[in-house]
Amino acid sequence: MKTRTLGAALAIAMLSGLLVASPAQARDGVTSGRTQRPSGGNGYARATVDFVSRTKVVFRDILVRDLCPGDNLPVKARIVWKYTTGSWLTGSWRKDTNGCADKGNNFADVTLSRSRAISAVTLELCVYNKDHDFYCVNTTTRYNQYVHPGR
């Protein structure tokens, strides 16, 4: 009897709009990107973004991968964040230097906790063709739902 009553109450709450997705479910997710450079040097980067508050975000399961050709040059990615003031800052590089035969480098979770509100985050992904010839792209930008509700 209790199960049937609970199920009915839950169904009524859902139908009446009382249960809605929380903001944390709306903007968190995967940020990923791939370079496709005609002269070679392709790479891939991915992380799952989890905004915890206005000032804290966790990057989970960061992956950086060299997609060939096997040129023995690194592919690297770093965390990039934007404050509500409009200024962008960057974290330290994470590299895949193992060549294109592997599955990339997986890195531990990174928690970014600041004293100011973080507006948005992305990853910057760079690939090399020569020692000083590199090409960079940004992955999908994720906006902090605690700063930008509804965005």
Secondary structure, DSSP 8 states (H G I E B T S, - for coil): -HHHHHHHHHHHHHHTT-S---HHHHH-EEEEEE---TTS--EEEEEEEEE-SSSEEEEEEEEEEE-S---S--EEEEEEEEETTS-EEE---EEE-S-TTS--EEE--EEEE-SS-EEEEEEEEEEEEETTEEEEEE---EE-TTTSTT-
